[in-house]
Amino acid sequence: MSAVELSPDAVGKNAPKIVARGVNVFYGSAQALKEVDLDVGEHEVTALIGPSGCGKSTFLRCLNRMNDVIEGCRVEGRIELDEDDIYDRQLDVVQLRARVGMVFQKPNPFPKSVYDNIAYGPRIHGVGQSKSEMDEIVETSLTRAGLWNEVKDRLQSPGTGLSGGQQQRLCIARAIAVNPEVILMDEPCSALDPIATARIEELIDELRQNFTIVIVTHSMQQAARVSQRTAFFHLGNLVEVGDTEQIFTNPRDERTEGYITGRFG
């Protein structure tokens, strides 16, 4: 049994893949997150929304322990992935990050070929021993990211030579090449034009069939389009979480309503 209780309105229609309870985060003496309880349903897109500096990206980085690399950052509470405590001292963080991939705000392809961008993760984890196996991983990952037909004739060209939208899809393909269970996306479309953004949003909808996705977005329209559940953060507090339609049409907290209607934020 899980070591944490499930709150009745914290979880969506799907069983929780990630369960967070009592999560506090401090940067030195400054508290960035306060007693956050949140469940992330399997094969759902959960959107984290709220004004700048409200803690949503901080919470996202807790889910694959990216905050570990920030000096002076301290995380309290409990976060479970499939009932395993991800902050257990015995846990292999490299393996955790293979299970929980991440796509950042700005496309950041490695200064390598398109092929080697995708092959990098599988090689580190000892997957795809033969060239034919690696070729298959590269093609499958690029196909899942909706990029294969655009780059199949330029696999040895630098990934940095692609357009911004293509680079972001390359980063998504790179994240899924190690077959993670969860994909974290930190404002993946903020540097992209509307056409590239629409492609990424379509891709997110397709990927949730196979992956659990948590996305931080400043765009409430994007949250409404891509997510099944939405969590609203404000001043380090998780104010409200629920089905996306309910959050946007009938929020329970006046702070949520104020943010959604543009009165602040």
ROBA-173777 format. One record per residue: x, y, z of N, C-alpha, C, O in turn. Coordinates in steps of 0.05 Angstrom, whole numbers, padded with zeros to 5 digits, always signed. Atoms other than C-alpha are relative to their C-alpha. Example, Ala and Ser with C-alpha at 12.3 -4.5 7.8 and 13.67 -1.06 7.14 Angstrom:
# residues 2
+00018-00024+00000+00246-00090+00156+00018+00024+00000+00039+00024+00013;-00016-00024-00001+00273-00021+00143-00015+00022+00014-00005+00044+00018;
***
This chain:
# residues 265
+00017-00024+00000+00000+00000+00000+00018+00025+00000+00040+00025+00011;-00014-00025-00001+00021+00071-00012+00001+00011+00028-00016+00005+00045;-00003-00012-00027+00046+00109+00048-00016+00025+00004-00016+00037+00025;+00015-00025-00003+00001+00168+00033-00029-00006-00005-00037-00024-00019;+00029+00001+00004-00074+00178+00035-00007+00015-00026+00006+00035-00032;+00010-00014+00024-00110+00197-00029-00023+00017+00008-00043+00008+00019;+00023-00017-00006-00154+00257-00021-00021-00002-00022-00013-00005-00045;+00021+00007+00019-00221+00249-00055-00001+00017-00025-00007+00007-00046;+00001-00016+00024-00217+00308-00102+00027+00006-00012+00030+00021-00030;-00027-00005+00009-00142+00306-00112+00006-00016-00025+00025-00009-00040;-00007+00018+00022-00143+00251-00164-00022+00001-00022-00045+00005-00016;+00019-00001+00022-00175+00249-00233-00013-00026-00005-00015-00043+00013;+00014+00024+00006-00212+00195-00269+00019-00024-00001+00011-00047+00004;-00020+00021+00002-00148+00155-00279+00014-00004+00027+00016+00015+00043;-00016+00006-00024-00108+00121-00224+00024+00019+00001+00035+00025-00020;-00022-00019-00002-00053+00167-00197+00027-00014-00007+00033-00036+00002;-00027+00009+00007+00016+00157-00228+00020+00013+00020+00039+00000+00029;-00017-00015-00019+00047+00210-00182-00018+00010+00022-00040+00021+00017;+00015-00010-00023+00024+00227-00112+00019+00018+00016+00040+00008+00025;-00016-00018-00016+00052+00288-00076-00015+00008+00025-00039+00015+00023;+00013-00008-00025+00036+00303-00003+00019+00017+00017+00042+00010+00022;-00014-00017-00019+00058+00360+00042+00027+00010-00011+00046+00012+00004;-00025-00008+00012+00111+00385-00007+00006+00029+00006-00010+00047-00001;-00011-00027-00005+00150+00446+00017+00027+00002-00013+00043-00017-00013;-00026-00005+00012+00207+00476-00021+00011+00026+00009-00003+00047+00009;-00013-00024-00010+00257+00526+00006+00025+00006-00018+00040-00013-00024;-00025-00009+00012+00311+00566-00031+00013+00016+00022+00007+00040+00025;-00011-00014-00023+00354+00584+00028-00022+00003+00021-00034-00017+00029;+00021-00004-00020+00306+00615+00078-00027+00007-00013-00047+00009+00001;+00025-00008+00014+00254+00634+00025-00016-00025-00007-00005-00044-00019;+00017+00023+00006+00196+00586+00019-00015+00004-00027-00029+00023-00030;+00012-00003+00027+00174+00574-00053-00025-00017-00003-00043-00010-00020;+00024+00016+00001+00122+00519-00042-00009-00007+00028+00008-00011+00046;+00011+00004-00027+00076+00508+00018-00020-00022+00001-00042-00019-00010;+00019+00022-00005+00045+00442+00036-00017-00008-00024-00042-00009-00022;+00014+00007+00025+00027+00421-00035-00008-00030+00000+00009-00047+00004;+00011+00027+00003-00018+00359-00042-00011-00002-00029-00029+00013-00035;+00010+00002+00028-00028+00338-00115+00004-00028-00011+00026-00040-00007;-00002+00026+00013-00042+00273-00152+00000+00006-00030-00014+00023-00041;-00002-00002+00029-00024+00265-00226-00010-00027-00011+00002-00047-00007;+00012+00024+00011-00068+00215-00262+00016-00012-00023+00026+00002-00040;-00014+00013+00022-00037+00163-00308-00014+00005-00026-00038+00005-00028;+00010-00005+00028-00044+00177-00383-00019+00024-00001-00038+00025-00017;+00014-00025+00001-00072+00246-00368+00020+00022-00004+00044+00019+00002;-00016-00024+00001-00045+00315-00383-00010+00018+00023-00033+00026+00024;+00006-00017-00022-00043+00356-00319+00015+00027-00005+00039+00027-00008;-00012-00026+00005-00032+00431-00330+00004+00015+00027-00014+00015+00044;-00005-00017-00023+00000+00475-00277-00001+00029-00009+00016+00037-00025;+00003-00027+00008-00022+00547-00283+00003+00019+00024+00001+00010+00047;-00002-00020-00021-00013+00611-00243+00019+00022-00008+00034+00019-00028;-00018-00023+00007+00024+00678-00244+00029-00007+00002+00037-00027+00015;-00029+00004-00002+00099+00683-00252+00009-00001+00030-00001+00015+00046;-00010+00002-00027+00136+00662-00189-00018-00013+00020-00014-00010+00044;+00019+00011-00018+00078+00624-00160+00008-00028+00010-00005-00039+00029;-00010+00026-00009+00116+00558-00153-00006-00023-00019+00002-00046-00013;+00008+00023+00017+00090+00517-00212+00024-00014-00012+00025-00038-00014;-00024+00013+00011+00158+00506-00245+00017-00013+00022+00030-00034+00018;-00014+00012-00023+00189+00493-00176-00012-00028+00006+00002-00047+00010;+00013+00026-00005+00137+00438-00165+00007-00020-00022+00013-00043-00017;-00007+00018+00023+00150+00409-00235+00027-00012+00004+00031-00036-00001;-00027+00010-00003+00224+00404-00220+00004-00018+00023+00023-00033+00025;-00001+00019-00022+00209+00367-00156-00004-00029-00010+00005-00048+00002;+00010+00027+00009+00180+00309-00197+00022-00016-00013+00019-00041-00016;-00023+00016+00009+00248+00289-00227+00025+00009+00014+00048+00003+00005;-00022-00008-00017+00291+00319-00173+00020+00019-00013+00044+00018-00007;-00017-00020+00012+00319+00374-00217+00008+00021+00020+00029+00035+00016;-00008-00019-00021+00319+00418-00155+00025-00008+00015+00037+00008+00029;-00024+00009-00013+00375+00375-00129+00025+00015-00008+00044+00018+00007;-00024-00013+00010+00424+00413-00172+00001+00030+00007+00021+00043+00001;+00000-00028-00007+00404+00481-00144+00010+00003+00029-00001-00008+00048;-00013-00003-00027+00449+00502-00086-00020+00014+00019-00032+00034+00012;+00017-00013-00020+00410+00518-00023-00029-00008-00002-00045+00002+00014;+00028+00009+00002+00346+00484-00046-00005-00024+00017+00010-00043+00018;+00008+00021-00018+00311+00440+00004-00029-00008-00005-00046+00009-00006;+00027+00010+00005+00250+00396-00010-00009-00017+00024+00006-00035+00032;+00012+00016-00022+00206+00369+00046-00027-00012-00010-00038-00003-00030;+00025+00013+00008+00145+00323+00042+00006-00026-00014+00028-00037-00012;-00003+00026+00012+00134+00261+00002-00011+00000-00029-00033+00010-00033;+00009+00003+00027+00129+00248-00073+00004-00029-00009+00027-00039-00008;-00002+00028+00008+00114+00178-00099-00005-00002-00030-00023+00011-00041;+00004+00008+00027+00120+00151-00169-00006-00030+00001+00011-00046+00007;+00009+00028-00003+00080+00085-00172+00006-00010+00028+00016-00033+00031;-00002+00006-00029+00082+00085-00096+00029-00002+00010+00034-00010+00033;-00028-00001-00009+00159+00090-00094+00007+00029+00007+00001+00047-00009;-00008-00027-00008+00186+00150-00055+00024+00009-00016+00046-00003-00014;-00022-00008+00017+00228+00188-00105+00022+00015+00014+00044+00019+00003;-00021-00013-00015+00266+00223-00050+00014-00019+00020+00029-00011+00037;-00013+00020-00016+00288+00158-00018+00030+00001-00005+00039+00004-00028;-00029-00003+00003+00363+00161-00005+00012-00022-00017+00034-00019-00029;-00010+00023+00016+00372+00093-00039-00007+00002-00030+00003-00013-00046;+00009-00001+00028+00339+00116-00103+00022+00010-00019+00036+00029-00013;-00019-00008+00021+00382+00121-00166-00013+00023-00016-00032+00019-00031;+00012-00023+00013+00368+00192-00192+00002-00002-00030-00016+00007-00045;-00003+00003+00029+00394+00174-00262-00023-00017-00010-00034-00011-00031;+00023+00017+00008+00342+00118-00266-00026+00015+00002-00044+00012-00015;+00024-00015-00003+00289+00165-00240-00004+00018-00024-00026+00020-00035;+00002-00019+00023+00304+00215-00296-00004-00014-00026-00012-00002-00046;+00007+00016+00023+00299+00159-00346-00030-00006-00001-00042-00007-00022;+00029+00005-00002+00229+00145-00321-00016+00026-00002-00039+00026-00011;+00014-00026+00000+00211+00219-00316+00016+00019-00017+00035+00032-00008;-00014-00017+00019+00234+00257-00378-00008+00029+00002-00029+00035+00015;+00006-00029-00002+00235+00333-00385+00005+00014-00026+00025+00009-00040;-00003-00018+00023+00225+00383-00441-00001+00029+00011-00019+00036+00026;-00003-00027-00012+00247+00454-00426-00013+00022-00017-00023+00017-00039;+00014-00023+00012+00220+00522-00443+00013+00007-00027-00001+00011-00047;-00014-00007+00025+00274+00537-00496+00010-00026-00012+00023-00042+00002;-00011+00024+00012+00290+00482-00546+00030-00001+00004+00044+00019-00001;-00029+00002-00007+00359+00456-00526+00012-00026-00012+00022-00042+00003;-00013+00024+00011+00383+00404-00576+00030+00000+00005+00042+00021+00007;-00029+00002-00004+00453+00378-00564+00014+00009-00026+00002+00007-00048;-00015-00007+00025+00506+00404-00613+00011-00025-00014+00035-00029-00018;-00006+00025+00013+00504+00337-00647-00020-00003-00023-00037+00014-00028;+00019+00005+00022+00468+00307-00707-00027-00007+00011-00031-00013+00034;+00028+00007-00008+00393+00295-00706+00001-00029+00011-00011-00034+00032;-00002+00028-00008+00409+00220-00701+00012-00003+00028+00001-00017+00045;-00014+00003-00026+00457+00228-00642-00015+00013+00022-00011+00005+00045;+00017-00011-00021+00409+00273-00605-00018-00021+00012-00022-00022+00036;+00019+00020-00009+00360+00216-00602+00014-00024+00013+00005-00035+00033;-00015+00024-00009+00412+00160-00592+00014+00005+00027+00022-00015+00040;-00016-00006-00023+00446+00196-00534-00010-00014+00025+00005-00028+00039;+00011+00012-00025+00399+00174-00478+00000-00031+00000+00010-00043+00019;-00001+00030+00001+00390+00101-00501+00029-00011+00003+00033-00031+00016;-00028+00009-00003+00467+00095-00506+00008+00001+00029+00021-00018+00039;-00008-00002-00028+00476+00120-00435-00012-00022+00017+00000-00033+00035;+00015+00020-00016+00424+00070-00409+00004-00028-00011-00009-00047-00003;-00007+00027+00010+00453+00012-00450-00023-00012-00016-00025-00037-00018;+00022+00010+00017+00392+00007-00496+00009+00002-00029+00023+00021-00036;-00007-00002+00028+00398-00007-00570+00029-00008-00005+00045+00009-00014;-00028+00009+00001+00462-00049-00571+00010+00000-00029+00033+00008-00034;-00009+00001+00028+00464-00059-00647-00009+00024-00015-00027+00039-00006;+00007-00023+00016+00460-00007-00701-00029-00002-00009-00043+00019-00010;+00028+00002+00010+00394-00035-00727-00019+00006+00023-00040+00018+00018;+00017-00006-00023+00364-00031-00657-00001+00030+00005-00023+00042+00010;-00001-00029-00005+00387+00041-00649-00014+00015-00023-00028+00034-00018;+00014-00013+00023+00362+00059-00719-00030-00001+00005-00045+00018-00001;+00028+00003-00005+00294+00032-00698-00010+00019+00022-00031+00031+00020;+00006-00018-00022+00294+00072-00633-00002+00029-00011-00020+00044-00004;+00000-00028+00011+00312+00136-00671-00024+00005-00017-00037+00025-00015;+00023-00004+00018+00259+00126-00724-00026+00001+00016-00044+00017+00011;+00025+00001-00016+00205+00107-00673-00004+00026+00016-00026+00036+00017;+00002-00024-00017+00221+00166-00628-00007+00025-00017-00024+00041-00009;+00006-00023+00017+00221+00216-00685-00028-00002-00012-00041+00019-00016;+00027+00003+00011+00157+00187-00713-00021+00007+00022-00040+00021+00016;+00019-00007-00022+00122+00192-00645-00001+00030+00005-00021+00041+00013;-00001-00029-00004+00145+00264-00641-00009+00016-00025-00007+00040-00026;+00010-00013+00024+00116+00278-00710+00021+00014-00017+00016+00034-00030;-00022-00013+00013+00184+00295-00739+00014-00017-00021+00029-00006-00037;-00015+00018+00017+00208+00234-00778-00001+00008-00029+00020+00009-00042;+00002-00007+00029+00182+00255-00847+00015+00025-00007+00024+00029-00030;-00014-00025+00005+00215+00323-00839+00030-00003+00001+00045+00013-00011;-00029+00002-00004+00284+00298-00819+00013-00026-00009+00037-00030-00006;-00011+00027+00006+00292+00227-00845+00023+00001-00021+00039-00017-00022;-00021-00003+00019+00337+00252-00901+00023+00018+00010+00042+00023-00005;-00021-00017-00011+00380+00295-00855+00007-00008+00028+00013+00009+00045;-00006+00010-00026+00393+00251-00796+00028+00006+00010+00033+00008+00034;-00027-00006-00008+00467+00267-00797+00006+00030+00001+00028+00039+00006;-00003-00030-00002+00455+00343-00800-00003+00008+00029-00015-00006+00045;+00002-00009-00028+00461+00383-00736-00029+00006+00009-00044+00017-00006;+00027-00005-00010+00399+00385-00693-00005+00030+00004-00028+00039+00002;+00003-00029-00004+00413+00459-00681-00007+00015-00026-00014+00038-00025;+00007-00012+00026+00400+00472-00755-00029-00001-00007-00038+00010-00027;+00029+00002+00004+00326+00456-00749-00014+00026+00008-00002+00042+00023;+00015-00023-00009+00272+00509-00740-00007-00003+00029-00003-00025+00041;+00006+00001-00029+00250+00527-00669-00020-00022+00007-00016-00037+00026;+00020+00020-00006+00188+00484-00672+00010-00029-00004+00003-00047+00011;-00012+00027+00005+00227+00425-00702+00019-00007+00022+00020-00030+00031;-00019+00005-00022+00280+00433-00648-00015-00009+00025-00006-00027+00039;+00015+00008-00024+00227+00428-00594-00011-00028-00003-00011-00044+00016;+00009+00027+00005+00198+00366-00626+00023-00020+00001+00019-00043+00009;-00024+00017-00003+00269+00338-00630+00005-00005+00030+00012-00027+00037;-00004+00004-00029+00275+00350-00555-00020-00019+00012-00014-00034+00031;+00021+00018-00009+00209+00314-00544+00008-00029-00008+00005-00047+00007;-00008+00026+00010+00234+00256-00587+00023-00010+00017+00025-00034+00023;-00023+00007-00017+00299+00256-00546-00010-00010+00027+00001-00029+00038;+00010+00007-00026+00259+00253-00482-00014-00028+00000-00011-00043+00019;+00015+00025+00000+00216+00194-00504+00017-00024-00011+00007-00046-00011;-00017+00021+00011+00275+00155-00535+00007-00021+00021+00012-00044+00014;-00007+00020-00021+00289+00122-00467-00026-00012+00012-00025-00025+00032;+00026+00012-00008+00215+00104-00461-00007+00007+00029-00011-00012+00045;+00008-00008-00027+00198+00144-00399-00029-00006+00005-00044-00013-00013;+00028+00004-00007+00133+00136-00362-00014+00028+00003-00038+00030-00002;+00010-00027-00004+00124+00211-00348+00016+00020-00016+00041+00017-00018;-00014-00021+00013+00141+00272-00389-00008+00027+00013-00032+00033+00015;+00004-00027-00011+00149+00340-00355+00006+00020-00021+00026+00018-00035;-00004-00021+00020+00142+00401-00399-00003+00027+00013-00024+00035+00024;-00001-00026-00013+00162+00470-00374-00004+00022-00021+00016+00030-00033;+00007-00020+00020+00127+00520-00419+00012-00007-00027+00028+00009-00038;-00014+00009+00024+00147+00481-00481-00006+00016-00025+00009+00013-00045;+00007-00015+00024+00114+00529-00530+00005+00030+00002-00001+00045-00016;-00002-00029-00004+00133+00597-00501+00019+00014-00020+00016+00038-00024;-00018-00012+00019+00189+00607-00551-00008-00005-00029+00007+00001-00048;+00008+00009+00026+00149+00582-00611-00022+00018-00012-00037+00031+00003;+00021-00015+00013+00104+00615-00663-00026-00016+00001-00026-00040+00009;+00026+00014-00003+00029+00597-00666-00002-00026-00015-00015-00045-00006;+00002+00024+00016+00037+00545-00721+00015-00023+00014+00005-00045+00017;-00016+00020-00014+00093+00508-00684-00013-00008+00026-00013-00031+00035;+00014+00005-00025+00053+00515-00619-00023-00020-00005-00027-00039+00011;+00022+00018+00007-00007+00481-00652+00010-00028-00005-00003-00048+00003;-00011+00027+00005+00037+00423-00675+00007-00013+00027+00002-00037+00030;-00007+00012-00026+00064+00413-00604-00025-00008+00016-00025-00029+00029;+00024+00006-00014-00006+00416-00575-00013-00026-00011-00023-00042+00005;+00010+00025+00012-00030+00362-00624+00016-00024+00010+00006-00045+00016;-00019+00021-00009+00031+00321-00605-00005-00008+00029-00006-00032+00035;+00005+00006-00029+00016+00327-00530-00025-00018+00002-00025-00037+00018;+00025+00016-00001-00054+00300-00542+00005-00029-00009-00007-00048+00002;-00006+00027+00009-00026+00240-00580+00018-00015+00020+00013-00038+00025;-00019+00013-00018+00030+00226-00530-00014-00010+00026-00004-00029+00038;+00012+00008-00025-00017+00221-00471-00012-00028-00001-00019-00040+00019;+00009+00028+00002-00041+00154-00498+00021-00019+00012+00014-00040+00022;-00022+00017-00009+00027+00126-00478+00015+00011+00024+00029-00004+00037;-00016-00013-00021+00055+00175-00427-00019+00016+00018-00041+00024+00010;+00012-00019-00018+00033+00214-00366+00015+00027-00003+00039+00027-00003;-00012-00025+00007+00045+00288-00379-00008+00021+00020-00031+00024+00028;+00005-00024-00017+00052+00348-00332+00012+00024-00015+00036+00024-00022;-00009-00023+00016+00057+00415-00367-00004+00026+00016-00026+00031+00027;+00002-00027-00011+00071+00484-00338-00005+00019-00024+00009+00018-00044;+00006-00019+00022+00040+00538-00382-00010+00026+00011-00025+00027+00031;+00011-00027-00007+00028+00613-00377-00026+00005-00015-00041+00023-00009;+00023-00005+00017-00026+00606-00430-00024-00016+00011-00024-00041+00010;+00024+00014-00010-00094+00590-00400-00015-00014-00023-00027-00035-00019;+00013+00013+00023-00120+00576-00470+00013-00027-00006+00000-00046-00013;-00014+00025+00005-00066+00524-00479-00008-00021+00021-00013-00044+00014;+00008+00019-00021-00083+00492-00411-00027-00011-00006-00032-00035-00003;+00027+00009+00006-00156+00489-00432+00000-00019-00023-00017-00038-00024;+00000+00017+00024-00139+00457-00499+00013-00027+00005+00003-00047-00005;-00016+00025+00000-00088+00404-00479-00005-00017+00025+00002-00041+00024;+00000+00015-00025-00103+00383-00407-00027-00012+00007-00048-00002-00001;+00024+00012-00012-00153+00338-00372-00005+00011+00028-00027+00014+00038;+00002-00011-00027-00137+00367-00304+00018+00024+00002+00039+00025-00010;-00015-00025-00003-00112+00435-00282+00004+00006+00029-00015+00003+00046;-00006-00008-00028-00078+00458-00218+00009+00029-00001+00026+00037-00016;-00006-00029-00002-00076+00532-00200+00017+00006+00024+00009+00000+00047;-00018-00008-00021-00017+00557-00160+00000+00030+00004-00003+00045-00015;-00001-00028-00006-00013+00624-00125+00017+00004+00025+00011-00006+00046;-00018-00007-00022+00043+00651-00080+00010-00025+00015+00011-00026+00040;-00011+00024-00012+00071+00581-00068-00021-00020+00010-00014-00041+00020;+00021+00018-00009+00003+00550-00051-00014-00012-00024-00017+00000-00045;+00018+00012+00020-00036+00500-00092-00028+00008+00009-00039-00003+00029;+00026-00011-00008-00102+00537-00089-00023-00019-00007-00041-00023+00009;+00023+00016+00009-00146+00490-00129+00010-00019-00022+00027-00012-00039;-00005+00019+00022-00142+00428-00173-00025-00015-00006-00041-00020+00012;+00024+00014+00008-00196+00394-00213+00000-00005-00030+00019+00001-00044;+00003+00004+00029-00221+00374-00281+00003+00027-00014-00008+00047-00004;-00006-00025+00013-00199+00427-00330-00025+00016-00006-00026+00040-00002;+00024-00015+00007-00269+00444-00353-00012+00013+00025-00022+00036+00024;+00011-00012-00025-00292+00454-00280+00017+00024+00009+00006+00044+00018;-00018-00022-00009-00231+00497-00263-00006+00026-00017-00006+00048-00006;+00003-00024+00017-00244+00543-00323-00029+00010-00001-00033+00034-00007;+00027-00009+00002-00320+00546-00320-00014+00004+00027-00032+00021+00030;+00013-00002-00026-00337+00538-00247+00020-00003+00023+00018-00022+00039;-00020+00003-00021-00276+00549-00202-00012+00004+00028-00031+00020+00031;+00011-00002-00027-00288+00540-00128+00012+00022+00017+00000+00032+00036;-00014-00021-00016-00238+00591-00103+00000+00026-00015+00005+00027-00039;+00002-00026+00013-00244+00665-00117+00027+00009-00011+00027+00025-00030;-00026-00007+00012-00169+00670-00129+00003-00013-00027+00015-00001-00045;-00001+00014+00026-00175+00619-00185-00016+00016-00020-00007+00022-00042;+00018-00015+00018-00233+00658-00215+00013+00027-00007+00011+00035-00030;-00013-00025+00006-00194+00723-00209+00022-00002-00020+00025+00015-00037;-00022+00004+00019-00135+00695-00246-00010-00007-00028-00001+00004-00048;+00011+00009+00026-00176+00661-00301-00014+00023-00014-00013+00025-00039;+00014-00022+00012-00217+00724-00313+00018+00024-00005+00009+00044-00016;-00019-00021+00006-00154+00767-00316+00000+00023+00019+00011+00044+00014;+00000-00022-00019-00166+00808-00254+00027+00003+00014+00033+00025+00024;-00027-00002-00009-00096+00792-00231+00017-00021-00014+00007-00039-00027;-00017+00020+00011-00035+00754-00254+00016+00010-00024+00031-00005-00036;
***
